[in-house]
């Protein structure tokens, strides 16, 4: 019996041990949405997939649909968010945003806008083109929460925040507006979480 192999890029949000040597992964993918997938024998030292399947890794995946969850048949690491070149605060921020996406994801429903939003955020934060200090990072992270929640259908931004929540750009203007509105954005993030009952 032949199985269709699906190819997609994705971010490993987290993982847990399963059985003696397997692992179960939560992955934000471009083509399939947020999925649960297993990899057989990946905890063994000789596993070829071991180093491509670490938490917070952005990779290319080959997947087969099982009866209950996906099965990873191949993976090629592109970058790990825990790369030593990336500042700790940036890593922590990206990890929090991925966890937020996992909490809002309604099963395996496809939402390419969420993937693209996180990919853009990842590119901006890891290149450090617009982040000057901790306040900038907090403001941009709050904006990411609001944009992602909007893509999932939660929250209606206030008039002051509409311009940057409905935008898809991550630039200096967006940063400055986010910093100016940081207190308001914090309040709206709390309201969104309440609406989503998280």
C-alpha positions as CSV (number, residue, x, y, z in Angstrom):
1,X,0.0,0.0,0.0
2,X,1.5,3.4,-1.0
3,X,1.2,6.5,1.1
4,X,1.1,10.1,-0.1
5,X,4.0,12.1,1.2
6,X,3.3,15.7,2.0
7,X,6.1,18.3,1.9
8,X,5.9,21.5,3.8
9,X,8.0,24.0,5.8
10,X,7.2,24.5,9.5
11,X,8.3,25.5,13.0
12,X,8.5,22.9,15.8
13,X,6.6,24.5,18.7
14,X,7.3,21.8,21.2
15,X,7.8,18.0,21.7
16,X,7.4,15.2,24.2
17,X,8.8,11.7,24.6
18,X,6.7,8.8,23.4
19,X,7.5,5.1,24.1
20,X,11.2,4.1,24.4
21,X,12.6,6.2,21.6
22,X,9.9,8.1,19.8
23,X,8.7,11.7,20.1
24,X,5.5,13.6,19.4
25,X,5.8,17.1,18.0
26,X,3.5,20.1,17.6
27,X,4.4,21.8,14.4
28,X,3.2,25.1,12.8
29,X,3.3,24.3,9.1
30,X,2.7,26.4,6.0
31,X,0.7,23.9,4.0
32,X,-1.2,22.0,6.7
33,X,-1.8,24.3,9.7
34,X,-0.8,23.4,13.2
35,X,-0.4,19.6,13.4
36,X,0.6,16.9,15.7
37,X,3.2,14.5,14.3
38,X,5.3,11.6,15.5
39,X,8.9,10.5,14.6
40,X,9.9,6.9,15.2
41,X,13.2,6.2,16.9
42,X,14.2,9.9,16.9
43,X,15.6,9.8,20.4
44,X,18.2,7.2,19.5
45,X,21.8,8.5,19.0
46,X,22.0,7.0,15.6
47,X,18.8,8.7,14.3
48,X,19.3,10.7,11.2
49,X,16.4,13.0,12.1
50,X,17.6,13.7,15.6
51,X,19.2,17.1,14.9
52,X,16.6,18.3,12.5
53,X,13.8,17.7,15.0
54,X,14.7,19.9,18.0
55,X,12.2,22.3,19.6
56,X,12.0,25.7,17.9
57,X,13.6,24.5,14.7
58,X,12.4,25.8,11.3
59,X,12.7,22.9,8.8
60,X,11.4,21.3,5.7
61,X,9.3,18.2,6.5
62,X,8.2,15.1,4.7
63,X,5.0,13.8,6.3
64,X,2.6,10.9,5.9
65,X,-0.9,11.0,7.2
66,X,-1.6,8.3,9.8
67,X,-4.9,7.2,11.3
68,X,-4.7,9.6,14.2
69,X,-1.6,11.8,13.7
70,X,1.0,12.6,11.1
71,X,4.2,10.7,10.8
72,X,7.5,12.4,10.0
73,X,9.4,10.5,7.4
74,X,12.0,13.2,6.7
75,X,13.2,16.6,7.9
76,X,15.9,19.1,6.9
77,X,16.7,21.8,9.4
78,X,16.9,25.3,8.0
79,X,17.5,27.2,11.2
80,X,17.0,26.7,15.0
81,X,15.7,29.7,16.9
82,X,18.1,28.7,19.7
83,X,21.1,29.5,17.5
84,X,23.8,31.0,19.6
85,X,23.9,34.1,17.4
86,X,20.3,35.0,18.4
87,X,20.0,37.0,21.6
88,X,18.3,35.2,24.5
89,X,15.5,37.8,24.8
90,X,14.6,37.3,21.1
91,X,14.5,33.5,21.5
92,X,12.3,33.8,24.5
93,X,9.9,36.2,22.7
94,X,9.6,33.9,19.6
95,X,9.0,30.9,21.8
96,X,6.2,32.7,23.6
97,X,4.6,33.7,20.4
98,X,4.7,30.1,19.1
99,X,3.1,28.9,22.3
100,X,0.4,31.5,21.9
101,X,-0.3,30.2,18.4
102,X,-0.5,26.6,19.7
103,X,-3.1,27.7,22.3
104,X,-5.3,29.5,19.7
105,X,-5.0,26.8,17.0
106,X,-8.3,25.0,16.4
107,X,-6.9,21.6,15.7
108,X,-5.4,21.2,12.3
109,X,-7.3,24.0,10.5
110,X,-5.1,25.6,7.8
111,X,-4.3,29.3,8.4
112,X,-1.4,30.4,6.1
113,X,-1.7,33.9,7.4
114,X,-0.7,32.9,10.8
115,X,2.4,31.0,9.5
116,X,3.3,34.0,7.3
117,X,2.9,36.4,10.2
118,X,5.2,34.4,12.4
119,X,7.7,33.9,9.6
120,X,7.9,37.7,9.1
121,X,8.2,38.3,12.8
122,X,11.0,35.7,13.0
123,X,12.9,37.3,10.2
124,X,12.6,40.8,11.7
125,X,13.5,39.8,15.3
126,X,16.4,37.5,14.3
127,X,17.9,40.2,12.0
128,X,17.5,42.8,14.7
129,X,16.8,45.5,12.1
130,X,14.2,47.3,14.1
131,X,14.7,46.3,17.7
132,X,16.7,48.8,19.8
133,X,15.8,47.8,23.4
134,X,13.6,45.8,25.6
135,X,10.6,48.2,25.2
136,X,10.7,47.7,21.4
137,X,10.7,43.9,21.8
138,X,7.7,43.9,24.2
139,X,5.8,46.3,21.9
140,X,6.4,44.1,18.9
141,X,5.6,40.9,20.7
142,X,2.3,42.4,21.9
143,X,1.5,43.4,18.3
144,X,2.3,39.9,17.2
145,X,-0.3,38.5,19.6
146,X,-2.9,40.9,18.4
147,X,-2.2,40.2,14.7
148,X,-2.2,36.4,15.2
149,X,-5.4,36.5,17.3
150,X,-7.0,38.6,14.5
151,X,-6.1,35.9,12.0
152,X,-7.8,33.3,14.2
153,X,-10.9,35.5,14.4
154,X,-10.4,36.8,17.9
155,X,-10.5,40.5,19.0
156,X,-11.4,43.7,17.2
157,X,-8.7,46.2,17.7
158,X,-9.4,49.7,19.0
159,X,-9.3,52.6,16.5
160,X,-5.8,53.6,17.7
161,X,-4.5,50.1,17.0
162,X,-6.3,49.2,13.8
163,X,-3.6,50.7,11.5
164,X,-0.9,48.4,12.8
165,X,-3.0,45.3,13.6
166,X,-4.5,45.1,10.1
167,X,-1.1,45.9,8.5
168,X,1.3,43.1,7.4
169,X,4.5,45.2,7.7
170,X,7.1,45.0,10.4
171,X,9.1,48.2,9.9
172,X,10.4,51.2,11.9
173,X,7.0,53.0,11.6
174,X,5.2,50.0,13.0
175,X,7.8,49.7,15.8
176,X,7.4,53.3,16.8
177,X,3.6,53.1,16.7
178,X,3.7,49.9,18.8
179,X,6.0,51.5,21.4
180,X,3.7,54.6,21.6
181,X,0.7,52.3,22.2
182,X,2.3,49.7,24.3
183,X,0.0,50.1,27.3
184,X,-3.1,50.0,25.2
185,X,-1.8,47.0,23.3
186,X,-1.2,45.2,26.7
187,X,-4.9,45.8,27.6
188,X,-6.1,44.5,24.3
189,X,-4.0,41.3,24.5
190,X,-5.6,40.6,27.9
191,X,-9.1,41.1,26.3
192,X,-8.2,38.8,23.4
193,X,-7.0,36.1,25.8
194,X,-10.3,36.5,27.8
195,X,-12.4,36.2,24.6
196,X,-10.5,33.1,23.5
197,X,-10.9,31.7,27.1
198,X,-7.3,30.9,27.4
